[in-house]
């Protein structure tokens, strides 16, 4: 197991919106190219075109942000204390522990809030990451966005009960 640096996590703020939109789009465009075609990636990235709606979605969940030396490295969201909604890492920070830091924190928060099982819907690209974290595939999904179909996988993970 590779040792990764510890990253500072902080809550999402509306001022993060534009940078997170760019991170979201870059992550999709550069990291999923082997699993999704150009139209699928464009449709997926379009979910952040409306900055106000994107900020509202992130603000309605517990969204954590990682910044490194002022650069946005990643973000992740937890919905209803039981569903990992977003986990996006900037392409320059892939493999450096940013995704792991975000997932660890969101899972710990969910467990501390008495959640015993966490769910996530993952892209083809992200599935191996979640499998390594102990998530089990529970179903396949087809999502319709802008006249394009994308597939993903629903996964679940049992969480350890909080030791408080």
mmCIF file of the C-alpha atoms, coordinates in Angstrom:
data_MODEL
# 
_entry.id   MODEL 
# 
loop_
_atom_site.group_PDB 
_atom_site.id 
_atom_site.type_symbol 
_atom_site.label_atom_id 
_atom_site.label_alt_id 
_atom_site.label_comp_id 
_atom_site.label_asym_id 
_atom_site.label_entity_id 
_atom_site.label_seq_id 
_atom_site.pdbx_PDB_ins_code 
_atom_site.Cartn_x 
_atom_site.Cartn_y 
_atom_site.Cartn_z 
_atom_site.occupancy 
_atom_site.B_iso_or_equiv 
_atom_site.pdbx_formal_charge 
_atom_site.auth_seq_id 
_atom_site.auth_comp_id 
_atom_site.auth_asym_id 
_atom_site.auth_atom_id 
_atom_site.pdbx_PDB_model_num 
ATOM 1   C CA . UNK A 1 1   ? 0.000   0.000  0.000   1.00 0.00 ? 1   UNK A CA 1 
ATOM 2   C CA . UNK A 1 2   ? 1.376   3.388  -0.994  1.00 0.00 ? 2   UNK A CA 1 
ATOM 3   C CA . UNK A 1 3   ? 1.673   6.093  1.627   1.00 0.00 ? 3   UNK A CA 1 
ATOM 4   C CA . UNK A 1 4   ? -0.058  9.261  0.544   1.00 0.00 ? 4   UNK A CA 1 
ATOM 5   C CA . UNK A 1 5   ? 0.202   12.741 2.005   1.00 0.00 ? 5   UNK A CA 1 
ATOM 6   C CA . UNK A 1 6   ? -2.540  13.976 4.286   1.00 0.00 ? 6   UNK A CA 1 
ATOM 7   C CA . UNK A 1 7   ? -4.783  16.492 2.582   1.00 0.00 ? 7   UNK A CA 1 
ATOM 8   C CA . UNK A 1 8   ? -6.690  19.294 4.260   1.00 0.00 ? 8   UNK A CA 1 
ATOM 9   C CA . UNK A 1 9   ? -10.435 18.897 3.803   1.00 0.00 ? 9   UNK A CA 1 
ATOM 10  C CA . UNK A 1 10  ? -12.909 21.713 4.129   1.00 0.00 ? 10  UNK A CA 1 
ATOM 11  C CA . UNK A 1 11  ? -16.598 22.263 3.410   1.00 0.00 ? 11  UNK A CA 1 
ATOM 12  C CA . UNK A 1 12  ? -17.756 23.487 0.007   1.00 0.00 ? 12  UNK A CA 1 
ATOM 13  C CA . UNK A 1 13  ? -18.375 27.232 -0.261  1.00 0.00 ? 13  UNK A CA 1 
ATOM 14  C CA . UNK A 1 14  ? -20.260 28.969 -3.092  1.00 0.00 ? 14  UNK A CA 1 
ATOM 15  C CA . UNK A 1 15  ? -17.000 30.679 -4.098  1.00 0.00 ? 15  UNK A CA 1 
ATOM 16  C CA . UNK A 1 16  ? -15.675 27.215 -5.084  1.00 0.00 ? 16  UNK A CA 1 
ATOM 17  C CA . UNK A 1 17  ? -18.319 26.715 -7.767  1.00 0.00 ? 17  UNK A CA 1 
ATOM 18  C CA . UNK A 1 18  ? -16.461 27.846 -10.883 1.00 0.00 ? 18  UNK A CA 1 
ATOM 19  C CA . UNK A 1 19  ? -13.259 25.977 -10.015 1.00 0.00 ? 19  UNK A CA 1 
ATOM 20  C CA . UNK A 1 20  ? -15.179 22.807 -9.142  1.00 0.00 ? 20  UNK A CA 1 
ATOM 21  C CA . UNK A 1 21  ? -17.107 23.011 -12.421 1.00 0.00 ? 21  UNK A CA 1 
ATOM 22  C CA . UNK A 1 22  ? -13.765 23.068 -14.247 1.00 0.00 ? 22  UNK A CA 1 
ATOM 23  C CA . UNK A 1 23  ? -12.416 20.199 -12.128 1.00 0.00 ? 23  UNK A CA 1 
ATOM 24  C CA . UNK A 1 24  ? -15.598 18.170 -12.779 1.00 0.00 ? 24  UNK A CA 1 
ATOM 25  C CA . UNK A 1 25  ? -15.337 18.680 -16.548 1.00 0.00 ? 25  UNK A CA 1 
ATOM 26  C CA . UNK A 1 26  ? -11.566 18.022 -16.670 1.00 0.00 ? 26  UNK A CA 1 
ATOM 27  C CA . UNK A 1 27  ? -11.927 14.869 -14.628 1.00 0.00 ? 27  UNK A CA 1 
ATOM 28  C CA . UNK A 1 28  ? -14.632 13.514 -16.921 1.00 0.00 ? 28  UNK A CA 1 
ATOM 29  C CA . UNK A 1 29  ? -12.911 14.564 -20.138 1.00 0.00 ? 29  UNK A CA 1 
ATOM 30  C CA . UNK A 1 30  ? -9.430  13.302 -19.298 1.00 0.00 ? 30  UNK A CA 1 
ATOM 31  C CA . UNK A 1 31  ? -9.975  10.352 -16.970 1.00 0.00 ? 31  UNK A CA 1 
ATOM 32  C CA . UNK A 1 32  ? -12.924 8.550  -18.548 1.00 0.00 ? 32  UNK A CA 1 
ATOM 33  C CA . UNK A 1 33  ? -11.792 8.680  -22.173 1.00 0.00 ? 33  UNK A CA 1 
ATOM 34  C CA . UNK A 1 34  ? -11.200 4.905  -22.326 1.00 0.00 ? 34  UNK A CA 1 
ATOM 35  C CA . UNK A 1 35  ? -14.665 4.080  -20.963 1.00 0.00 ? 35  UNK A CA 1 
ATOM 36  C CA . UNK A 1 36  ? -17.008 6.681  -22.479 1.00 0.00 ? 36  UNK A CA 1 
ATOM 37  C CA . UNK A 1 37  ? -17.149 8.201  -25.945 1.00 0.00 ? 37  UNK A CA 1 
ATOM 38  C CA . UNK A 1 38  ? -16.966 11.925 -26.695 1.00 0.00 ? 38  UNK A CA 1 
ATOM 39  C CA . UNK A 1 39  ? -20.748 12.429 -26.729 1.00 0.00 ? 39  UNK A CA 1 
ATOM 40  C CA . UNK A 1 40  ? -21.156 10.595 -23.420 1.00 0.00 ? 40  UNK A CA 1 
ATOM 41  C CA . UNK A 1 41  ? -18.402 12.626 -21.755 1.00 0.00 ? 41  UNK A CA 1 
ATOM 42  C CA . UNK A 1 42  ? -19.866 15.895 -23.065 1.00 0.00 ? 42  UNK A CA 1 
ATOM 43  C CA . UNK A 1 43  ? -23.354 14.982 -21.844 1.00 0.00 ? 43  UNK A CA 1 
ATOM 44  C CA . UNK A 1 44  ? -22.019 13.996 -18.420 1.00 0.00 ? 44  UNK A CA 1 
ATOM 45  C CA . UNK A 1 45  ? -19.958 17.180 -18.089 1.00 0.00 ? 45  UNK A CA 1 
ATOM 46  C CA . UNK A 1 46  ? -23.023 19.225 -19.079 1.00 0.00 ? 46  UNK A CA 1 
ATOM 47  C CA . UNK A 1 47  ? -24.461 18.503 -15.620 1.00 0.00 ? 47  UNK A CA 1 
ATOM 48  C CA . UNK A 1 48  ? -22.292 21.362 -14.366 1.00 0.00 ? 48  UNK A CA 1 
ATOM 49  C CA . UNK A 1 49  ? -22.954 23.895 -17.134 1.00 0.00 ? 49  UNK A CA 1 
ATOM 50  C CA . UNK A 1 50  ? -25.516 25.754 -15.039 1.00 0.00 ? 50  UNK A CA 1 
ATOM 51  C CA . UNK A 1 51  ? -23.271 27.136 -12.309 1.00 0.00 ? 51  UNK A CA 1 
ATOM 52  C CA . UNK A 1 52  ? -26.145 28.130 -10.039 1.00 0.00 ? 52  UNK A CA 1 
ATOM 53  C CA . UNK A 1 53  ? -27.768 24.685 -10.225 1.00 0.00 ? 53  UNK A CA 1 
ATOM 54  C CA . UNK A 1 54  ? -24.387 22.982 -9.717  1.00 0.00 ? 54  UNK A CA 1 
ATOM 55  C CA . UNK A 1 55  ? -23.655 25.093 -6.633  1.00 0.00 ? 55  UNK A CA 1 
ATOM 56  C CA . UNK A 1 56  ? -27.149 24.393 -5.288  1.00 0.00 ? 56  UNK A CA 1 
ATOM 57  C CA . UNK A 1 57  ? -26.657 20.621 -5.705  1.00 0.00 ? 57  UNK A CA 1 
ATOM 58  C CA . UNK A 1 58  ? -23.279 20.676 -3.975  1.00 0.00 ? 58  UNK A CA 1 
ATOM 59  C CA . UNK A 1 59  ? -24.617 22.893 -1.203  1.00 0.00 ? 59  UNK A CA 1 
ATOM 60  C CA . UNK A 1 60  ? -27.565 20.602 -0.507  1.00 0.00 ? 60  UNK A CA 1 
ATOM 61  C CA . UNK A 1 61  ? -25.177 17.791 0.412   1.00 0.00 ? 61  UNK A CA 1 
ATOM 62  C CA . UNK A 1 62  ? -22.164 17.560 2.673   1.00 0.00 ? 62  UNK A CA 1 
ATOM 63  C CA . UNK A 1 63  ? -19.495 18.430 0.115   1.00 0.00 ? 63  UNK A CA 1 
ATOM 64  C CA . UNK A 1 64  ? -15.812 18.394 1.022   1.00 0.00 ? 64  UNK A CA 1 
ATOM 65  C CA . UNK A 1 65  ? -13.099 20.099 -1.011  1.00 0.00 ? 65  UNK A CA 1 
ATOM 66  C CA . UNK A 1 66  ? -9.348  19.474 -1.217  1.00 0.00 ? 66  UNK A CA 1 
ATOM 67  C CA . UNK A 1 67  ? -7.045  22.295 -2.235  1.00 0.00 ? 67  UNK A CA 1 
ATOM 68  C CA . UNK A 1 68  ? -3.279  21.946 -2.544  1.00 0.00 ? 68  UNK A CA 1 
ATOM 69  C CA . UNK A 1 69  ? -1.263  25.158 -2.669  1.00 0.00 ? 69  UNK A CA 1 
ATOM 70  C CA . UNK A 1 70  ? -4.370  27.022 -3.837  1.00 0.00 ? 70  UNK A CA 1 
ATOM 71  C CA . UNK A 1 71  ? -5.182  24.500 -6.594  1.00 0.00 ? 71  UNK A CA 1 
ATOM 72  C CA . UNK A 1 72  ? -8.382  22.486 -6.459  1.00 0.00 ? 72  UNK A CA 1 
ATOM 73  C CA . UNK A 1 73  ? -7.385  18.815 -6.265  1.00 0.00 ? 73  UNK A CA 1 
ATOM 74  C CA . UNK A 1 74  ? -10.756 17.166 -5.683  1.00 0.00 ? 74  UNK A CA 1 
ATOM 75  C CA . UNK A 1 75  ? -14.188 17.148 -4.105  1.00 0.00 ? 75  UNK A CA 1 
ATOM 76  C CA . UNK A 1 76  ? -16.681 14.648 -2.810  1.00 0.00 ? 76  UNK A CA 1 
ATOM 77  C CA . UNK A 1 77  ? -20.273 14.777 -1.561  1.00 0.00 ? 77  UNK A CA 1 
ATOM 78  C CA . UNK A 1 78  ? -22.373 12.755 0.840   1.00 0.00 ? 78  UNK A CA 1 
ATOM 79  C CA . UNK A 1 79  ? -26.148 12.815 0.379   1.00 0.00 ? 79  UNK A CA 1 
ATOM 80  C CA . UNK A 1 80  ? -28.509 11.878 3.218   1.00 0.00 ? 80  UNK A CA 1 
ATOM 81  C CA . UNK A 1 81  ? -25.548 10.562 5.227   1.00 0.00 ? 81  UNK A CA 1 
ATOM 82  C CA . UNK A 1 82  ? -25.631 7.342  3.209   1.00 0.00 ? 82  UNK A CA 1 
ATOM 83  C CA . UNK A 1 83  ? -24.930 7.959  -0.480  1.00 0.00 ? 83  UNK A CA 1 
ATOM 84  C CA . UNK A 1 84  ? -21.562 9.054  -1.819  1.00 0.00 ? 84  UNK A CA 1 
ATOM 85  C CA . UNK A 1 85  ? -22.788 11.362 -4.562  1.00 0.00 ? 85  UNK A CA 1 
ATOM 86  C CA . UNK A 1 86  ? -19.628 12.823 -6.071  1.00 0.00 ? 86  UNK A CA 1 
ATOM 87  C CA . UNK A 1 87  ? -15.991 11.898 -5.947  1.00 0.00 ? 87  UNK A CA 1 
ATOM 88  C CA . UNK A 1 88  ? -13.963 13.777 -8.521  1.00 0.00 ? 88  UNK A CA 1 
ATOM 89  C CA . UNK A 1 89  ? -10.209 14.271 -8.583  1.00 0.00 ? 89  UNK A CA 1 
ATOM 90  C CA . UNK A 1 90  ? -8.352  16.667 -10.849 1.00 0.00 ? 90  UNK A CA 1 
ATOM 91  C CA . UNK A 1 91  ? -6.358  14.678 -13.441 1.00 0.00 ? 91  UNK A CA 1 
ATOM 92  C CA . UNK A 1 92  ? -3.059  16.111 -12.118 1.00 0.00 ? 92  UNK A CA 1 
ATOM 93  C CA . UNK A 1 93  ? -3.767  14.619 -8.667  1.00 0.00 ? 93  UNK A CA 1 
ATOM 94  C CA . UNK A 1 94  ? -4.903  11.126 -9.672  1.00 0.00 ? 94  UNK A CA 1 
ATOM 95  C CA . UNK A 1 95  ? -3.024  8.417  -7.790  1.00 0.00 ? 95  UNK A CA 1 
ATOM 96  C CA . UNK A 1 96  ? -1.821  10.798 -5.094  1.00 0.00 ? 96  UNK A CA 1 
ATOM 97  C CA . UNK A 1 97  ? -4.380  9.921  -2.419  1.00 0.00 ? 97  UNK A CA 1 
ATOM 98  C CA . UNK A 1 98  ? -6.867  12.764 -2.945  1.00 0.00 ? 98  UNK A CA 1 
ATOM 99  C CA . UNK A 1 99  ? -9.751  10.423 -3.775  1.00 0.00 ? 99  UNK A CA 1 
ATOM 100 C CA . UNK A 1 100 ? -8.797  8.157  -0.885  1.00 0.00 ? 100 UNK A CA 1 
ATOM 101 C CA . UNK A 1 101 ? -8.723  11.090 1.555   1.00 0.00 ? 101 UNK A CA 1 
ATOM 102 C CA . UNK A 1 102 ? -12.157 12.258 0.409   1.00 0.00 ? 102 UNK A CA 1 
ATOM 103 C CA . UNK A 1 103 ? -13.703 8.772  0.469   1.00 0.00 ? 103 UNK A CA 1 
ATOM 104 C CA . UNK A 1 104 ? -12.184 8.023  3.900   1.00 0.00 ? 104 UNK A CA 1 
ATOM 105 C CA . UNK A 1 105 ? -13.585 11.251 5.343   1.00 0.00 ? 105 UNK A CA 1 
ATOM 106 C CA . UNK A 1 106 ? -17.061 10.830 3.849   1.00 0.00 ? 106 UNK A CA 1 
ATOM 107 C CA . UNK A 1 107 ? -17.266 7.200  4.998   1.00 0.00 ? 107 UNK A CA 1 
ATOM 108 C CA . UNK A 1 108 ? -16.176 8.181  8.526   1.00 0.00 ? 108 UNK A CA 1 
ATOM 109 C CA . UNK A 1 109 ? -18.763 10.958 8.655   1.00 0.00 ? 109 UNK A CA 1 
ATOM 110 C CA . UNK A 1 110 ? -21.485 8.566  7.465   1.00 0.00 ? 110 UNK A CA 1 
ATOM 111 C CA . UNK A 1 111 ? -20.477 5.988  10.104  1.00 0.00 ? 111 UNK A CA 1 
ATOM 112 C CA . UNK A 1 112 ? -20.390 8.647  12.822  1.00 0.00 ? 112 UNK A CA 1 
ATOM 113 C CA . UNK A 1 113 ? -23.943 9.556  11.853  1.00 0.00 ? 113 UNK A CA 1 
ATOM 114 C CA . UNK A 1 114 ? -25.053 5.940  12.465  1.00 0.00 ? 114 UNK A CA 1 
ATOM 115 C CA . UNK A 1 115 ? -25.043 4.866  8.833   1.00 0.00 ? 115 UNK A CA 1 
ATOM 116 C CA . UNK A 1 116 ? -24.220 1.155  8.595   1.00 0.00 ? 116 UNK A CA 1 
ATOM 117 C CA . UNK A 1 117 ? -24.057 0.918  4.793   1.00 0.00 ? 117 UNK A CA 1 
ATOM 118 C CA . UNK A 1 118 ? -22.995 3.462  2.220   1.00 0.00 ? 118 UNK A CA 1 
ATOM 119 C CA . UNK A 1 119 ? -23.961 3.418  -1.460  1.00 0.00 ? 119 UNK A CA 1 
ATOM 120 C CA . UNK A 1 120 ? -22.449 4.938  -4.571  1.00 0.00 ? 120 UNK A CA 1 
ATOM 121 C CA . UNK A 1 121 ? -23.160 4.900  -8.316  1.00 0.00 ? 121 UNK A CA 1 
ATOM 122 C CA . UNK A 1 122 ? -19.805 4.711  -10.067 1.00 0.00 ? 122 UNK A CA 1 
ATOM 123 C CA . UNK A 1 123 ? -18.516 5.162  -13.578 1.00 0.00 ? 123 UNK A CA 1 
ATOM 124 C CA . UNK A 1 124 ? -16.734 2.354  -15.380 1.00 0.00 ? 124 UNK A CA 1 
ATOM 125 C CA . UNK A 1 125 ? -13.525 4.283  -14.708 1.00 0.00 ? 125 UNK A CA 1 
ATOM 126 C CA . UNK A 1 126 ? -14.062 4.575  -10.941 1.00 0.00 ? 126 UNK A CA 1 
ATOM 127 C CA . UNK A 1 127 ? -15.308 1.044  -10.293 1.00 0.00 ? 127 UNK A CA 1 
ATOM 128 C CA . UNK A 1 128 ? -11.853 -0.481 -9.584  1.00 0.00 ? 128 UNK A CA 1 
ATOM 129 C CA . UNK A 1 129 ? -11.135 2.280  -7.017  1.00 0.00 ? 129 UNK A CA 1 
ATOM 130 C CA . UNK A 1 130 ? -14.326 1.486  -5.130  1.00 0.00 ? 130 UNK A CA 1 
ATOM 131 C CA . UNK A 1 131 ? -13.809 -2.275 -5.394  1.00 0.00 ? 131 UNK A CA 1 
ATOM 132 C CA . UNK A 1 132 ? -10.409 -1.821 -3.730  1.00 0.00 ? 132 UNK A CA 1 
ATOM 133 C CA . UNK A 1 133 ? -12.197 0.023  -0.908  1.00 0.00 ? 133 UNK A CA 1 
ATOM 134 C CA . UNK A 1 134 ? -14.507 -2.928 -0.286  1.00 0.00 ? 134 UNK A CA 1 
ATOM 135 C CA . UNK A 1 135 ? -17.561 -1.820 -2.252  1.00 0.00 ? 135 UNK A CA 1 
ATOM 136 C CA . UNK A 1 136 ? -19.665 -4.575 -3.822  1.00 0.00 ? 136 UNK A CA 1 
ATOM 137 C CA . UNK A 1 137 ? -21.554 -4.129 -7.102  1.00 0.00 ? 137 UNK A CA 1 
ATOM 138 C CA . UNK A 1 138 ? -25.320 -4.408 -6.615  1.00 0.00 ? 138 UNK A CA 1 
ATOM 139 C CA . UNK A 1 139 ? -26.667 -3.393 -10.029 1.00 0.00 ? 139 UNK A CA 1 
ATOM 140 C CA . UNK A 1 140 ? -26.127 -1.744 -13.373 1.00 0.00 ? 140 UNK A CA 1 
ATOM 141 C CA . UNK A 1 141 ? -27.782 1.503  -14.421 1.00 0.00 ? 141 UNK A CA 1 
ATOM 142 C CA . UNK A 1 142 ? -28.419 3.354  -17.667 1.00 0.00 ? 142 UNK A CA 1 
ATOM 143 C CA . UNK A 1 143 ? -28.660 7.122  -17.322 1.00 0.00 ? 143 UNK A CA 1 
ATOM 144 C CA . UNK A 1 144 ? -30.154 9.340  -20.005 1.00 0.00 ? 144 UNK A CA 1 
ATOM 145 C CA . UNK A 1 145 ? -28.511 12.767 -20.289 1.00 0.00 ? 145 UNK A CA 1 
ATOM 146 C CA . UNK A 1 146 ? -28.988 15.095 -23.248 1.00 0.00 ? 146 UNK A CA 1 
ATOM 147 C CA . UNK A 1 147 ? -30.114 12.328 -25.638 1.00 0.00 ? 147 UNK A CA 1 
ATOM 148 C CA . UNK A 1 148 ? -27.142 10.146 -24.703 1.00 0.00 ? 148 UNK A CA 1 
ATOM 149 C CA . UNK A 1 149 ? -27.068 6.995  -22.578 1.00 0.00 ? 149 UNK A CA 1 
ATOM 150 C CA . UNK A 1 150 ? -24.348 6.371  -20.019 1.00 0.00 ? 150 UNK A CA 1 
ATOM 151 C CA . UNK A 1 151 ? -23.923 3.278  -17.893 1.00 0.00 ? 151 UNK A CA 1 
ATOM 152 C CA . UNK A 1 152 ? -22.720 3.024  -14.333 1.00 0.00 ? 152 UNK A CA 1 
ATOM 153 C CA . UNK A 1 153 ? -22.730 0.556  -11.466 1.00 0.00 ? 153 UNK A CA 1 
ATOM 154 C CA . UNK A 1 154 ? -24.457 0.831  -8.090  1.00 0.00 ? 154 UNK A CA 1 
ATOM 155 C CA . UNK A 1 155 ? -22.241 -0.365 -5.255  1.00 0.00 ? 155 UNK A CA 1 
ATOM 156 C CA . UNK A 1 156 ? -22.555 -0.693 -1.480  1.00 0.00 ? 156 UNK A CA 1 
ATOM 157 C CA . UNK A 1 157 ? -20.151 -1.020 1.419   1.00 0.00 ? 157 UNK A CA 1 
ATOM 158 C CA . UNK A 1 158 ? -20.830 -2.024 4.999   1.00 0.00 ? 158 UNK A CA 1 
ATOM 159 C CA . UNK A 1 159 ? -19.391 0.535  7.401   1.00 0.00 ? 159 UNK A CA 1 
ATOM 160 C CA . UNK A 1 160 ? -17.857 -0.273 10.730  1.00 0.00 ? 160 UNK A CA 1 
ATOM 161 C CA . UNK A 1 161 ? -19.932 0.981  13.611  1.00 0.00 ? 161 UNK A CA 1 
ATOM 162 C CA . UNK A 1 162 ? -18.523 4.169  15.065  1.00 0.00 ? 162 UNK A CA 1 
ATOM 163 C CA . UNK A 1 163 ? -16.235 3.657  18.021  1.00 0.00 ? 163 UNK A CA 1 
ATOM 164 C CA . UNK A 1 164 ? -17.253 6.719  19.990  1.00 0.00 ? 164 UNK A CA 1 
# 
